[in-house]
């Protein structure tokens, strides 16, 4: 991590998703791992990695890097599967598994539960 950044909490956040119909290109898979940090008094996020995979991945990387300043990279493989109330996701780059998660879904899909900010 950058020497001027301070870890806000001992927490890591992550997501793995499918971007089905972006306005700038074909569909792609995306994953991200980040940490909440502060720089002096300003809060923000430090992106450890931001991986893309699929037909629209190149457009997603260009838009992310050039227009948003996000450090997007190409993943070898991103998988997402759902079987009933269980979901599985995996991110691989250069033969190394970066993220491998399994979750049991609780509640209805998009049931209006509060997000991370309590909204």
C-alpha positions in Angstrom: 0.0 0.0 0.0 1.1 3.6 -0.6 3.1 5.0 2.3 0.8 8.1 2.6 -2.4 6.0 2.9 -3.8 4.8 6.3 -6.0 1.8 6.5 -9.4 2.9 7.8 -10.4 -0.5 9.2 -9.1 -4.1 9.1 -11.6 -4.8 6.3 -11.4 -6.0 2.7 -14.2 -5.6 0.3 -14.7 -7.5 -2.9 -17.2 -8.1 -5.7 -17.4 -10.4 -8.7 -20.1 -9.6 -11.3 -21.2 -9.9 -14.9 -21.6 -6.7 -16.9 -24.2 -7.9 -19.4 -24.9 -4.9 -21.6 -22.4 -2.0 -21.2 -23.0 1.0 -23.4 -19.4 1.0 -24.7 -18.8 -2.6 -25.9 -19.5 -6.3 -25.4 -20.3 -8.1 -22.2 -17.6 -9.0 -19.7 -17.0 -10.3 -16.2 -15.4 -8.0 -13.5 -14.0 -8.5 -10.1 -12.4 -6.1 -7.6 -10.7 -6.3 -4.2 -10.2 -3.0 -2.3 -9.5 -1.6 1.2 -11.0 1.5 2.8 -8.2 4.1 3.4 -7.6 7.7 4.3 -5.2 10.2 2.9 -4.8 13.0 5.5 -8.5 13.7 6.2 -9.9 12.3 2.9 -11.6 8.9 2.9 -11.4 6.7 -0.2 -10.6 3.2 -1.5 -7.3 1.5 -2.4 -7.9 -0.9 -5.2 -5.7 -4.0 -4.8 -6.8 -5.4 -8.1 -9.6 -4.9 -10.6 -9.8 -7.8 -13.1 -11.8 -8.1 -16.3 -12.5 -11.1 -18.5 -14.7 -11.7 -21.6 -15.5 -10.3 -25.0 -15.9 -6.7 -23.9 -12.9 -6.8 -21.5 -10.6 -4.7 -23.7 -13.2 -1.8 -24.0 -13.8 -2.1 -20.2 -10.1 -1.8 -19.5 -9.7 1.3 -21.8 -12.7 3.1 -20.3 -11.6 2.2 -16.8 -8.0 3.2 -17.1 -8.2 6.2 -19.5 -11.4 7.8 -18.3 -11.8 6.8 -14.7 -8.2 6.3 -13.6 -9.0 2.7 -12.3 -6.2 0.1 -12.5 -8.0 -2.5 -14.6 -6.2 -5.7 -15.7 -7.0 -8.8 -17.7 -7.9 -11.9 -15.8 -7.2 -15.4 -17.3 -10.7 -16.5 -16.1 -13.6 -15.2 -14.1 -16.4 -17.6 -13.3 -19.8 -17.1 -11.6 -22.2 -19.9 -11.0 -25.5 -20.2 -9.1 -27.2 -23.4 -8.1 -30.3 -22.8 -6.1 -29.5 -20.7 -3.0 -25.7 -21.3 -3.4 -23.4 -19.1 -5.5 -19.8 -19.8 -6.5 -17.2 -17.4 -8.0 -13.6 -17.6 -8.9 -10.9 -15.3 -10.4 -7.7 -16.6 -11.9 -4.7 -14.7 -13.4 -1.5 -16.3 -14.7 -2.6 -19.6 -13.2 -2.9 -18.1 -9.7 -6.3 -18.1 -8.0 -6.9 -14.5 -6.7 -10.4 -15.0 -5.3 -12.5 -18.1 -4.7 -15.7 -17.7 -2.9 -18.8 -19.7 -2.1 -21.9 -18.1 -0.5 -25.4 -19.2 0.6 -27.9 -16.7 -0.4 -30.3 -15.6 2.3 -33.5 -13.7 1.5 -35.1 -12.7 -1.8 -33.1 -11.5 -4.7 -32.7 -7.7 -4.4 -34.9 -7.7 -1.3 -34.2 -4.1 -0.3 -31.8 -5.0 2.5 -29.6 -2.0 3.6 -26.4 -1.6 1.6 -23.0 -1.0 3.2 -24.0 2.7 3.9 -27.2 1.7 5.7 -29.4 3.1 2.9 
